[in-house]
Amino acid sequence: MSVGVSLHEAFLRLQVRALVLFGQRHRALDTVDEMLCLRANNAYALATRAHLLAELGDRAGAQQALQRLVDVQPDQPAGWFNLGYLSEEMGQLEEAERAFRRALDLDPKLDRAWYGLALSLIRQRRFDEAVVALRRNTELQPMSPYGWYQLARVHVDRQEPDEAAKIIRHLRQFEPKVAAQLERETGLGQAPG
């Protein structure tokens, strides 16, 4: 019996992939719901449901599916990261912070979670904590401009223009467009350096 369910579930997964490939997200969602009827705690189906609902604009439904996912798999950092990302996007900053911190408890090297945590802290105007998170993010992803950009912005918000100017000079070495954007936005670092 379990082999039949496994084969049926494998077929449903293939069907979901094909429906998504052809832009049939509503039908894919129906198929995912069928998978959840077969096994309510199906982590793949819950994650896929959350993704599809988010793409369809139902953030609250996506968040509910992600909450179920982390209830089913509390030790998987990806689910917590996605819950944090969606919560931050929805303006639920404390929930986002909690989810990102849980993801980082499970995987301290999850650079995207450090970045997400920093964004939620910035929006809460907790700049000192955001600097710590952004420094960790830039240690883990030194060539990604996103953490550096936000770190420079936080230094400006903290009235530390010299620190922001250092970051702009650093960015010029590998992301000159981002450095130029920061220079325009902040008025810092415009002299050659």
C-alpha positions in Angstrom: 0.0 0.0 0.0 2.8 2.5 0.9 4.5 1.7 -2.4 1.3 2.6 -4.3 1.1 5.9 -2.4 4.8 6.6 -3.1 4.4 6.0 -6.8 1.2 8.1 -6.8 3.0 10.8 -4.9 5.9 10.7 -7.3 3.5 11.0 -10.2 1.8 14.0 -8.5 5.2 15.7 -8.0 5.9 15.3 -11.7 2.5 16.7 -12.5 3.1 19.7 -10.3 6.4 20.4 -12.0 4.9 20.2 -15.5 1.9 22.4 -14.5 4.3 25.0 -13.1 6.5 24.8 -16.2 3.4 25.6 -18.4 2.3 28.4 -16.2 -0.7 26.5 -14.7 -0.1 27.5 -11.1 -3.7 27.2 -9.9 -3.9 23.6 -11.3 -0.5 22.9 -9.7 -1.9 24.2 -6.4 -4.9 21.8 -6.7 -2.4 18.9 -7.3 -0.4 20.0 -4.3 -3.6 20.0 -2.2 -4.3 16.5 -3.4 -0.8 15.5 -2.1 -1.7 17.0 1.2 -4.9 15.1 1.4 -2.9 11.9 1.0 -0.3 13.0 3.7 -1.1 16.1 5.6 2.5 16.5 6.8 4.2 16.2 3.4 7.0 18.7 3.7 7.6 18.9 -0.1 3.9 19.7 -0.7 3.8 22.3 2.1 6.9 24.0 0.7 5.5 23.9 -2.8 2.1 25.1 -1.6 3.8 28.1 0.1 5.8 28.9 -3.0 2.8 28.7 -5.3 0.6 30.8 -3.0 3.2 33.5 -2.8 3.5 33.6 -6.6 -0.3 33.9 -6.8 -0.2 36.8 -4.4 -1.7 35.0 -1.3 1.0 35.9 1.2 -1.1 35.1 4.2 -1.8 31.6 2.8 1.8 31.1 1.9 2.8 32.1 5.4 0.3 29.7 6.9 1.8 26.9 4.7 5.3 27.8 5.9 4.2 27.8 9.5 2.9 24.3 9.0 6.1 23.3 7.3 8.3 24.5 10.3 5.9 22.7 12.6 6.5 19.5 10.6 10.2 20.1 10.2 11.4 22.3 13.0 15.1 21.4 12.4 15.2 22.5 8.8 16.7 26.0 8.4 15.3 26.5 4.9 11.7 26.5 6.1 12.5 29.0 8.8 14.4 31.2 6.4 11.5 31.3 4.0 9.1 32.0 6.8 11.3 34.9 7.9 11.6 36.2 4.4 7.9 36.2 3.8 7.2 37.7 7.3 9.7 40.5 6.7 8.1 41.2 3.3 4.7 41.4 5.0 6.0 43.9 7.6 5.7 41.4 10.4 9.2 42.3 11.7 9.2 40.5 15.1 8.0 37.3 13.4 10.6 37.7 10.7 13.3 38.2 13.3 12.3 35.1 15.3 12.2 33.0 12.1 15.6 34.2 10.9 17.2 33.7 14.3 15.8 30.1 14.4 17.3 29.5 10.9 20.6 30.8 12.2 20.5 28.6 15.3 20.2 25.6 13.0 22.7 26.9 10.4 25.0 29.8 11.5 26.5 29.9 8.0 23.2 30.7 6.2 24.3 34.0 4.8 20.8 34.8 3.4 19.3 34.5 6.9 21.9 37.0 8.3 20.9 39.4 5.5 17.2 38.9 6.2 17.7 39.3 9.9 19.6 42.6 9.2 16.8 43.9 7.1 14.2 43.2 9.8 16.4 44.9 12.4 17.0 47.9 10.1 13.2 48.3 9.7 12.9 48.2 13.5 15.6 50.9 13.6 17.9 48.5 15.7 21.0 49.6 13.8 23.6 48.3 16.2 22.3 44.8 15.9 21.9 45.2 12.2 25.6 46.0 11.8 26.5 42.7 13.6 24.2 40.7 11.3 25.5 42.5 8.1 29.1 42.0 9.1 28.4 38.3 9.5 26.6 38.3 6.1 29.6 40.1 4.4 32.0 37.6 6.0 30.1 34.7 4.5 29.5 36.4 1.1 32.3 38.9 0.7 31.7 39.4 -3.1 27.9 40.0 -2.8 27.1 43.7 -2.9 23.8 43.5 -1.0 25.2 43.2 2.5 27.8 45.8 1.8 25.2 48.2 0.4 23.0 47.8 3.5 25.9 48.1 5.8 26.9 51.4 4.3 23.3 52.6 4.6 23.2 51.7 8.3 26.5 53.5 8.9 25.0 56.6 7.4 21.9 56.2 9.6 24.2 55.9 12.6 26.0 59.1 11.6 29.2 57.2 10.7 30.0 58.7 7.3 33.7 57.6 7.5 32.7 53.9 7.8 30.2 54.2 5.0 32.9 55.9 2.8 35.2 53.0 3.5 32.6 50.5 2.3 32.0 52.6 -0.9 35.8 52.5 -1.6 35.7 48.7 -1.0 32.7 48.3 -3.4 34.5 50.2 -6.1 36.9 47.3 -6.4 34.3 44.8 -7.5 30.9 46.5 -7.8 31.5 50.0 -9.2 27.8 50.4 -10.1 26.7 49.8 -6.5 29.5 52.1 -5.2 28.3 54.8 -7.6 24.7 54.3 -6.5 25.8 54.7 -2.8 27.8 57.8 -3.7 24.7 59.3 -5.3 22.4 58.4 -2.5 24.7 59.5 0.4 26.9 62.1 -1.2 29.9 60.2 0.3 33.1 58.9 -1.4 32.7 60.9 -4.5 36.4 61.9 -4.6 38.7 59.3 -6.1 40.1 57.0 -3.5 
